[in-house]
Amino acid sequence: MQVETVIPLVPNDDLWHLKIRSFLDASKCGGAAPVSSKEIYYNQAILDGISKSSEIGREIELNLKDWDAI
């Protein structure tokens, strides 16, 4: 079943809200995402590395693939 959810624009100058609004506007209008897939990939790899490092209690090496090879 198709569902439509209206997300109201919240007047707020907070950077988080501006990022969410940019994403929603790009999704609605078919525009480019405000954050590139490449940036998301690297940020997620860093966050995963921080989590793994915390679990084992030492630094780890991140083995990031070359983005162009993906």
PyMOL commands that set and color helices and strands:
alter all, ss='L'
color gray80, all
select helices_A, chain A and resi 15-29+37-56+67-69
alter helices_A, ss='H'
color red, helices_A
deselect
rebuild
show_as cartoon
